Amino acid sequence: MRIPNTVLLTMGSAMLISSGVAMAAAPTSFGQYTATAGIISPTGTGGCPSGFTCGAAITGDGFLQRQITDGTNTYFQTIILDKNSNVPLYTTGPNSGLANLDNATFADESFVQQGGGTGIADSNHVFSPAATSGPDLSSFTSDAKILVGTQFKSATDNLIDVTQTINDTSTLTNVSFNLQDASTDNSQPIITIDSTVYLVPGGTTPVATDPRQRFYLKQLKADSAITTTQTLPDLATATPAGTLTGTQVSYTGNDIIQVLWLGQTVQTDNTDPTVIQPFGYESFGVNPNGVVAPATTTSATQTYSTQQAVGTGTSSGNPFLWDTVFGTTQPVF
């Protein structure tokens, strides 16, 4: 089976995290190093990030630790790789000049502020390649970035970004999970979860007719500057006609609002791939699941479901209804 399983934790958006993506709230960008046969070589002027002064490093096969300072704060930087690892740099794309961990089996880079409490900024990568023979030909990839502590947080960075991928010969799964600090303002997402599963015969590239399932959830805190009542789309107007519960959801500043959407087409006849059962579900909520924002006691949810083609009546393949407060780009089935 081929299962790419991707999990992102992104408070601002459901995004897939590739190895070496910079996080502005870390003292400096992750991935400013290369490795040859386990010997780690920091990049930058004199092996030091721009704007920093770096102390002598303690090194070993797959290990480097040193102090770096920007003149105000001092951090312990630690990089750990598998022994004898080779890590080149990306030469193109948004991560150009940063460590290319695509084939690295393990990599962990962290920053801890000296005298700065218990916080940490950490980037972790794990990769288990598929075996060339045997009963289990699946591969596994995990990328995680975590910011803990006020010294590593900002209004735009996520506390956690996690991406995981599992590949086998018949299934492709993408999952993203993002987490943001609920105290931030300006309608920043608190949680984003995005998962897509493809049933792909023979591990081929997914096409539009392949059975699949997509789950999308975004929860965010409405901007405190919103002083008048706002409404989310009324699922009673969604088409085709389906099963409806609740009424149109309203919210105001500081409320926690949420969208949840599920689209699914499942092959129901193992011998005939054209026999497909579609299903669609969507809900809007304010302060859902008993989570009530400090400024209000309102809690409400409206749901809609149908056993029709996902997105029929709006934009085929997209959620039934969408509100740009959750982002300008809506998920696509």
C-alpha positions in Angstrom: 0.0 0.0 0.0 1.2 3.5 -0.6 0.2 5.8 2.2 1.5 9.3 2.4 0.2 10.4 5.7 0.8 14.1 6.3 0.1 15.9 9.6 0.5 19.7 10.0 0.0 21.6 13.1 -0.4 25.2 11.9 -2.3 27.8 13.6 -2.5 30.2 10.7 -3.2 27.7 8.0 -3.2 24.1 7.1 0.1 23.7 5.6 2.5 21.0 4.8 5.9 21.4 6.4 8.9 20.5 4.5 12.3 19.9 6.1 14.2 23.0 6.9 11.4 25.5 6.7 12.4 28.6 8.7 10.4 29.7 11.7 10.8 33.4 12.4 10.3 32.9 16.2 13.3 30.6 16.4 16.5 32.7 17.1 17.6 31.9 13.5 16.4 29.7 10.7 16.6 26.0 11.2 18.7 24.0 8.8 21.8 26.2 8.4 24.2 23.3 8.1 25.5 20.5 6.0 26.9 17.1 7.0 29.4 14.8 5.3 29.9 11.3 6.7 28.4 12.5 10.0 30.6 15.6 10.3 28.2 18.6 10.7 29.4 21.9 9.2 27.3 25.0 10.0 26.8 27.4 7.1 26.8 31.2 7.2 29.8 33.6 7.5 32.5 31.7 9.3 29.9 29.0 10.1 27.8 31.4 12.1 24.2 32.7 11.3 24.0 36.3 10.2 23.8 38.7 13.2 25.2 36.1 15.7 28.5 35.3 17.3 29.2 31.6 17.8 31.2 29.9 20.4 33.4 26.8 19.8 31.4 23.7 19.1 31.4 20.3 20.8 31.3 17.8 17.9 31.1 14.1 17.2 29.8 11.8 14.5 26.3 13.2 14.0 26.5 15.7 16.8 27.1 19.4 17.2 26.5 21.7 20.2 27.5 25.3 20.7 26.5 28.6 22.1 25.3 31.4 19.8 24.5 35.0 20.8 22.9 38.0 19.1 24.5 40.3 21.7 21.4 40.3 23.9 20.4 36.7 24.3 22.5 33.6 24.3 21.2 30.2 23.1 22.5 26.6 23.2 22.1 25.2 19.6 22.2 21.4 19.3 22.1 19.4 16.1 21.8 15.6 16.2 21.9 13.3 13.1 22.3 9.6 12.6 25.9 8.5 12.5 27.6 8.9 9.1 24.8 11.1 7.7 25.2 13.1 4.5 23.1 16.2 4.4 23.4 18.6 1.4 21.7 21.9 0.9 18.7 22.7 -1.1 19.8 24.6 -4.2 16.4 25.8 -5.5 13.0 26.6 -4.1 11.9 28.3 -0.9 14.4 26.4 1.2 17.4 27.1 -1.0 20.5 27.3 1.1 19.0 25.2 4.0 19.6 21.6 4.9 18.0 19.1 2.6 16.8 16.4 4.9 14.8 14.4 2.3 17.0 11.4 2.6 18.2 11.9 6.2 16.9 9.1 8.5 17.0 11.3 11.6 17.7 15.0 12.3 17.0 17.1 15.3 17.9 20.8 15.8 17.0 22.8 18.9 17.6 26.2 20.5 17.4 26.7 24.2 17.8 30.2 25.7 20.4 30.5 28.4 18.6 31.8 31.5 15.4 32.0 29.5 13.3 29.5 31.3 12.1 26.2 30.1 11.2 27.1 26.5 12.6 25.4 23.4 12.5 25.8 19.6 12.9 22.4 18.0 12.8 21.0 14.5 12.7 17.2 14.2 12.8 14.9 11.1 12.5 11.1 10.9 12.6 9.0 7.7 12.3 5.3 7.4 12.7 4.3 3.7 10.7 1.5 2.2 12.3 -1.9 2.1 13.2 -3.3 -1.4 11.7 -6.7 -0.6 9.6 -8.5 2.0 6.1 -8.1 3.2 6.3 -4.5 4.3 7.3 -2.1 1.6 5.9 1.0 3.3 8.0 4.1 4.2 7.5 6.6 6.9 8.4 10.3 7.2 7.7 12.7 10.1 8.6 16.4 10.3 7.8 18.4 13.4 8.5 21.9 14.5 7.7 23.1 18.0 7.9 26.4 19.8 7.5 26.4 23.6 8.1 29.5 25.7 7.3 33.2 25.3 10.8 33.9 23.9 10.0 31.7 20.9 6.4 32.7 20.2 5.0 35.4 18.0 1.5 36.3 16.7 2.2 34.7 13.4 4.2 31.6 14.2 2.6 28.2 15.1 3.3 26.6 18.4 3.4 23.2 16.6 3.7 22.1 13.0 3.7 18.4 12.4 3.8 16.6 9.1 3.8 12.8 8.7 3.8 10.6 5.6 3.4 6.9 5.3 3.7 5.2 1.9 2.6 1.8 0.8 1.4 0.4 -2.5 -2.4 1.1 -2.4 -3.1 4.1 -0.2 -2.0 7.7 0.0 -2.8 9.7 3.1 -2.0 13.3 3.7 -2.6 14.8 7.1 -1.7 18.3 8.4 -2.1 19.5 12.0 -1.3 23.0 13.2 -1.6 24.6 16.6 -1.4 28.3 17.5 -1.5 30.2 20.8 -5.2 31.0 21.5 -4.2 34.3 23.1 -3.2 35.8 19.7 -5.5 38.2 18.0 -6.6 39.1 14.4 -8.5 35.9 13.8 -5.5 33.6 14.1 -6.3 29.9 13.8 -6.0 27.9 16.9 -6.1 24.5 15.4 -6.0 23.3 11.8 -6.3 19.6 10.9 -6.3 18.6 7.2 -6.2 14.9 6.1 -6.7 13.4 2.7 -6.7 9.6 2.1 -6.5 8.2 -1.4 -7.2 4.6 -2.3 -4.7 4.4 -5.1 -4.4 1.0 -6.9 -0.8 0.0 -7.4 0.6 3.2 -5.8 -0.2 5.2 -8.9 -0.5 9.0 -8.8 -4.0 9.9 -7.6 -6.6 11.0 -10.2 -10.0 12.6 -9.8 -11.9 9.3 -10.1 -10.0 7.5 -7.3 -11.9 6.8 -4.1 -10.9 9.2 -1.4 -11.7 10.9 1.8 -10.8 14.4 3.0 -11.3 15.8 6.5 -10.7 19.4 7.3 -11.1 21.3 10.6 -10.2 24.8 11.4 -10.8 26.6 14.7 -9.9 30.2 15.2 -10.4 33.1 17.6 -12.3 36.0 16.2 -10.5 39.3 16.2 -11.3 41.3 19.4 -11.9 44.3 17.2 -15.1 42.8 15.9 -17.8 44.5 17.9 -20.9 43.8 15.8 -22.5 40.4 15.3 -21.2 38.4 12.3 -22.8 35.3 10.7 -21.3 32.2 9.2 -22.9 30.8 6.0 -26.3 29.3 6.5 -26.1 25.6 5.8 -29.8 25.5 5.2 -29.0 27.1 1.8 -26.5 24.3 0.8 -27.3 22.1 -2.1 -28.2 19.4 -2.8 -30.8 19.0 -0.1 -29.5 17.0 2.9 -29.9 16.5 6.6 -29.7 19.7 8.6 -29.5 20.4 12.3 -29.2 23.7 14.1 -29.6 27.2 12.7 -27.2 29.8 11.2 -24.3 30.5 13.5 -23.5 34.0 14.7 -20.3 35.2 16.5 -18.5 38.4 17.7 -15.0 39.4 18.7 -13.1 36.9 20.9 -15.5 34.0 20.1 -14.0 30.7 19.1 -15.4 29.7 15.7 -15.0 26.5 13.8 -15.6 24.9 10.4 -15.5 21.1 10.0 -15.9 19.5 6.5 -15.8 15.9 5.4 -15.9 14.7 1.8 -15.9 11.0 0.9 -16.3 8.7 -2.1 -15.9 5.1 -1.2 -15.8 2.1 -3.5 -18.6 -0.2 -2.2 -18.1 -3.1 -4.7 -14.6 -4.8 -4.5 -15.0 -6.1 -8.0 -16.3 -3.0 -9.7 -14.3 0.3 -9.1 -17.1 2.3 -10.7 -19.6 1.6 -7.8 -18.9 4.6 -5.6 -20.9 5.8 -2.6 -20.4 9.6 -2.0 -20.9 11.3 1.3 -20.5 14.9 2.4 -20.7 16.6 5.9 -20.1 20.2 7.0 -20.6 22.1 10.2 -20.1 25.6 11.5 -19.8 26.3 15.2 -19.2 29.1 17.7 -17.4 28.1 21.0 -18.0 24.4 20.0 -17.7 21.4 22.2 -18.2 23.4 25.4 -15.2 25.6 24.7 -16.5 29.1 25.6 -14.4 32.2 25.0 -14.0 34.6 28.0 -16.2 37.3 26.4 -19.3 35.2 25.8 -21.4 32.3 27.0 -22.8 31.6 23.5 -22.3 28.1 22.1 -24.0 26.9 18.9 -23.4 24.4 16.0 -25.1 24.0 12.6 -24.5 20.8 10.6 -25.4 19.5 7.1 -24.9 16.1 5.5 -25.8 14.5 2.2 -25.1 11.3 0.3 -24.6 13.2 -2.9 -21.5 14.2 -4.8 -19.3 16.4 -2.6 -19.6 20.1 -3.4 -22.6 19.7 -5.8 -24.4 23.0 -6.1 -21.5 25.2 -5.3 -18.1 24.3 -6.7 -17.8 20.6 -7.4 -15.2 19.0 -5.1 -15.1 21.9 -2.6 -16.9 22.4 0.7 -20.6 23.1 0.4 -20.3 26.6 1.8 -17.3 28.6 2.8 -16.4 31.8 4.7 -13.2 33.6 4.0 -12.8 34.3 7.7 -11.3 30.8 7.7 -8.9 31.6 4.8 -9.1 32.8 1.2 -8.3 29.3 0.0 -10.9 26.7 0.7 -10.0 22.9 0.8 -10.6 21.0 -2.4 -11.8 17.4 -2.4 
